[in-house]
Amino acid sequence: MLEKITSFQNPRVKLIKRLRDKKDREHEQRFVIDDPRDLERALGAGYRVDFAFYCPTLPDSQFQFAKADYPVFEVSADLMQKVSYRTNPSAVLAVMHSHALLGGDQLTRIIEGPILALVGLEKPGNIGALLRSADAAGFKTIFSIDTPLDLYNPNIIRSSTGACFLNNVYTLKTSQALTFFKDRRYQIAAAHLEGDRSLYETDFADNTAIVLGTEDVGLPEIWSRQADLLLKIPMIGVISDSLNVSVSGAIFMYEVLRQRLRRL
């Protein structure tokens, strides 16, 4: 029988609420998952649970804790509503131990293959969606460049559907990324509104880096100068002259995948 937590002032409840803040997530080296699917994917990727809350009256109450090697506490629906990040909470919420972020010191572990490079991107929903598309398109390495990445932001977890747990995101400076691409002889293909050719008119090498900038200002000048290719997505609409960065990234990555599959 599970131990129950009923008080909203319980220290574990207070910790979960604090973990909404990035600084507290970094200080505690913990984060929150409030979806059974994301929890299963995190566990499959080697993440460890600190403790979990369980509410038998909420959806997904069939989640199995029989073999759990961490404390599990039963809580009421009202308490779960209080601590969950979602409007309609599920029956499961877990506080997880975070992993140290990868950086320039770990670049030697990267194997051959295409890379997604995100320069200055900060919006969690876009980053999460791009991580999800990158995994689907076979991009096993992601560079987060010139921005402090909050990998365990709940919006990144949710929009990535757990792809953020793949331990393949490196936080780098522009100089580190450019040196890596030069040393490994990567083809740098930058998405650019003023690109001189369509991505559909381009032959992508297996070792291609797709580089995306922010929607409002685009890529910094150094990336426009250093890129081997400045590419655009053809558009024939009346009003739309750009796409959401997560949509653009998915289009680029799937064209790279299409060409890779064709060469098999």
N, C-alpha and C positions, 0 to 999 in steps of 0.2 A: 504494500500500500504506500502511495506516495505521500511524502510530507507536504503539508499545505502551507501556503503563504496567504494570509488574509489582509494584512495591514498595508496600506498604501505608503506607509513610512518605513517599510522594511528596507534595510540597506541594499539588498539586491534590486529592489524596485528603483531605488534612487540611482543606483549605478546605471541601470538600463536607460533611464531618462537622461543622465549625464552624457551617455554615449551618443546622443544625437549631435553633439558638438564635435567638430573635427579635432580640436585641441585635446579634448578629453579622450577621444579614441586613440590619439597618438600617445598621450600620457599613460593611459591604462594598458595600451597595446592590446586592445580588445575592440570588438565591434558586434553589431546585432544583426541576426538574420531572423526574419519573421515570416518565412515561407517554407513549407516542407520540401518543395522541389529544390530550392536554393540550398537548403541545409544538406540534403542528400548529395548535391553536387560538390559542396564544400568539403564534406566528409570524404567523398571519393577522391578529392584533390589533396588530401592529407592534412586538412585543417582540424584542429582540436576544439572541442566544446569545453567551456569553463563550467557553465550550468545552463539548464533549460527550464522554461515554464511550459505547462501543459494545461489546457482547458478542455475537458471531455465533452462539453456542450457546444463547442464551436466546430465549424467545418474542418475537415481533414483530421478528425479525432482518431482515425485509424492508424496514425503514425506510431511505429513500434519503438518503444523504449526498453524492451525486455533485456537487450544486451548492452545497454548504455553503461559506459564506464565513467560517467559524470553524474553529478547530482541533478535530479529532476524534481520540480516542485509543482504541485497542482494549484491552480489559481482559478478564480472566478472569471466569468465573462467580462464583468465590469473592470476588474483589475487588468485583464489582458487588453481590453480596449484602451486603458490608460497608458500602457507601456508600449503597445504596438505602434509601428510607424505607418501602418496601413489603416485606411478608413474602415475597412471590413476585415478585422483580424482573423487569422486562422487559429487553429488549436495549439500551434507550436511556435515558440519563440526561443531562440538560443543566443547566449552570449559566447562569442568565439574568441580564441587567441589569434591575433593577427600575425602575419608573416612580415619579416623585414622586406622592404621594397628593394628590387634589383636596381643596380646602377652601373656605372662605367667599369667597376672592378669585376663584374661578372660577364662582360661581353664575350669572353673567350668560350663561353658555354653555348653560344649561338651556332646552330647548324645552318647548312645552306637552305635557301628558300626565300620567298618574297617577304618583305617587311612593310608594315604599316607605320608611318611616322606622323605623329600628331604634334604640330608646332603651335604652342600657346593655347591649346584647347582647354577650357575650364568648365563648360557646362556638363554636369554629370549625366544627364539624359543622353546627350550626344555621344559622350565618351563610352557609356555603357552600350549603346546601340552599335557603335563601331567595333567594340570588342566582340560582340555577338556575331556581327557580320564577318569579322576577321576570322573567327574560329570556323564559321560555316564555309568560308572560301579558302581555307587551308593556309591562312597566314598565321604561322606559329610564333611570330615575334612582333611585338608592338613597341615602338619608342614613344614615350611622352617627353617632349622636348621643351625646355624653357618654361616650365610651369610646375608648381608644386602639386603633385598628383594626390588626390584623396581617394585612393582605390576602394576604400570601404565605405564610401558615401552610400547611404541606402538607395539613392536613385541610380547609382552606377550598378549596384548589386541587382536591383530589380530590372533595369533596362538591358543589362547584359545577360540576363537569365542564368547567371552563375559563371559566365565566361571569364569574369574578373578573377576567378579562383585558379586559373590555369598556370599561374606563376610564370608568365611570359611577357610581362610589361616592365620595361626599363625606363627609369627617369634619368634623362641626360641633358647636357647643355648642347647647343648647336655645334660647338667645336668638336665635342666628343662624337656626335653622330656623323658629322662630315668626315672626320678622320676614319671612323669605322667603315663608312661607305667607300672611301677612297682605297683603304687598305684591302678591303674584300672585293674590290672592283664591282661594286653595285651600280646598276643603272638607276639614276635618280630621276623619277618621273613626278613632276609637281603639278598638282591640279591648280589651274590658273584661269581666271575669267578672260584674260587676254592671251591665252595660249595660242601658239601659231599653228596647231593642228589638233584634229579630233583624236580622242583616245582610240577610236575605232579605226584610225588610219595608222596605228602604231604597232610595231612588233615589240612585245615585252619579253625581256630576258627572264630566265627562271629566277635569277638574283636581281629582282627589281625592288626598289623602295618607292612606294606610293606615299607622297608627302602632301599632307593637307594642312591648311591654315585656318584661321578663324573666319567666320562668315562675314563679320563686319569690316575687318581690315585686310584679310587675306594673309598671304605669306610675307614674312620679312624679306627685304631686298636681298640679303645674303643668300637666301634659298633660291630666289629667282635667278641669281647670277650663277650659282653652283649647280643648278639642275641640268641634267643632260637633255631633258625634255620638259617643255611647258605645254601642258595639254588641257583641253577644254572638253566639256560634254556638249554635243550639239543640241540646240534648243530651237524649236520652231513655233513656240507659243506666242500669244499676243501680249501678255503681261509679264509672265515669269522670265526673269533674266538670270536667275540663280536658283540653286537647290539647297535644302538643308544639308549641312556638312555630313551628317550621318548617311543621308541618301546618296550624296556624291561619292562618298567613300565606298559604299556598297557597290555602286555601279563600276567604279574603277577596279575594285578587287575582283569582281566577278568577270570582268573582261580579262584580267590576268589569269584567272582560273580557267576560263574558256580556252585561252590559248595554250595553257599548260596541258590541259586534257587533250587537246588536238594533237600535241606533239608526242603523246604516249603511244 
